[in-house]
Amino acid sequence: MATLLGRSHDRAALIAKDLASVRMRVFENIADTQLPALAERYALDHAERDRMATWVDGARPFMAGNQAWHLTAAR
């Protein structure tokens, strides 16, 4: 990333951390706000909402792990 951005290694690491944090906030907004609104808009039934919630619940640990790696990995 440092080469791609033309930045120092340390600066590129900070940018990567910021991008990972933004990605997590966007995911949480979609999961907590936008998906429920879409479920209402399209009148999803209980089973469809459960399947959607199951997928989101499965994606949360992946997103959190990705963010944790970006925040803690030595570069």
VOPAGU-2260 file (C-alpha; in pm, 1 decimal, decimal comma):
REM VOPAGU-2260
SITE   aa  ch    i         X         Y         Z
SITE  MET   A    0       0,0       0,0       0,0
SITE  ALA   A    1     288,9     234,5      69,2
SITE  THR   A    2     406,7     201,7    -289,8
SITE  LEU   A    3      53,2     236,3    -427,7
SITE  LEU   A    4     -11,5     554,0    -228,0
SITE  GLY   A    5     339,4     693,2    -252,0
SITE  ARG   A    6     353,3     721,9     127,5
SITE  SER   A    7     586,5     603,3     397,5
SITE  HIS   A    8     530,8     256,9     538,4
SITE  ASP   A    9     403,6     397,3     869,1
SITE  ARG   A   10     165,2     641,1     699,2
SITE  ALA   A   11      30,8     368,0     470,3
SITE  ALA   A   12     -32,8     145,5     775,5
SITE  LEU   A   13    -234,9     424,9     937,8
SITE  ILE   A   14    -435,9     471,0     618,1
SITE  ALA   A   15    -506,1      95,9     604,5
SITE  LYS   A   16    -624,8     103,3     966,6
SITE  ASP   A   17    -854,1     396,8     891,9
SITE  LEU   A   18    -997,5     223,2     585,6
SITE  ALA   A   19   -1067,7     -91,7     788,3
SITE  SER   A   20   -1244,4     112,3    1056,8
SITE  VAL   A   21   -1457,8     291,9     798,8
SITE  ARG   A   22   -1543,8     -40,4     634,5
SITE  MET   A   23   -1660,5    -174,2     972,1
SITE  ARG   A   24   -1877,1     132,2    1039,4
SITE  VAL   A   25   -2034,3     105,9     693,4
SITE  PHE   A   26   -2106,9    -264,6     749,7
SITE  GLU   A   27   -2266,8    -193,3    1088,2
SITE  ASN   A   28   -2481,6      82,9     938,0
SITE  ILE   A   29   -2600,8    -145,7     661,3
SITE  ALA   A   30   -2667,9    -432,8     901,8
SITE  ASP   A   31   -2837,9    -226,6    1172,4
SITE  THR   A   32   -3023,1      37,0     971,4
SITE  GLN   A   33   -3046,0     -27,6     600,3
SITE  LEU   A   34   -3124,1    -400,4     597,6
SITE  PRO   A   35   -3415,8    -371,7     842,8
SITE  ALA   A   36   -3555,4     -86,4     633,2
SITE  LEU   A   37   -3526,3    -296,3     318,6
SITE  ALA   A   38   -3693,7    -588,2     493,7
SITE  GLU   A   39   -3986,3    -359,6     570,9
SITE  ARG   A   40   -3993,3    -208,0     223,1
SITE  TYR   A   41   -4006,1    -548,0      55,5
SITE  ALA   A   42   -4233,1    -699,1     321,4
SITE  LEU   A   43   -3999,0    -988,2     396,1
SITE  ASP   A   44   -4164,3   -1255,8     602,5
SITE  HIS   A   45   -4029,4   -1385,5     932,0
SITE  ALA   A   46   -3833,1   -1671,5     772,5
SITE  GLU   A   47   -3669,2   -1437,4     520,5
SITE  ARG   A   48   -3573,9   -1192,4     795,0
SITE  ASP   A   49   -3431,5   -1478,1    1000,9
SITE  ARG   A   50   -3217,1   -1593,4     707,5
SITE  MET   A   51   -3094,1   -1239,2     655,7
SITE  ALA   A   52   -3013,9   -1201,7    1025,5
SITE  THR   A   53   -2830,2   -1535,4    1024,8
SITE  TRP   A   54   -2612,3   -1420,7     734,6
SITE  VAL   A   55   -2539,4   -1085,3     902,1
SITE  ASP   A   56   -2458,8   -1257,0    1232,4
SITE  GLY   A   57   -2215,6   -1482,7    1047,0
SITE  ALA   A   58   -2051,7   -1188,4     870,4
SITE  ARG   A   59   -2000,0    -983,7    1189,2
SITE  PRO   A   60   -1711,8   -1196,4    1327,5
SITE  PHE   A   61   -1542,5   -1192,6     986,3
SITE  MET   A   62   -1567,4    -813,4     965,8
SITE  ALA   A   63   -1453,5    -771,3    1326,2
SITE  GLY   A   64   -1159,3   -1006,8    1270,8
SITE  ASN   A   65   -1058,3    -820,5     957,8
SITE  GLN   A   66   -1068,2    -490,8    1144,8
SITE  ALA   A   67    -873,7    -635,0    1440,3
SITE  TRP   A   68    -604,3    -762,6    1205,6
SITE  HIS   A   69    -567,5    -421,2    1043,2
SITE  LEU   A   70    -552,5    -250,0    1382,4
SITE  THR   A   71    -295,5    -482,6    1536,5
SITE  ALA   A   72     -87,1    -645,1    1263,0
SITE  ALA   A   73     274,2    -543,2    1247,2
SITE  ARG   A   74     368,5    -414,6     907,9
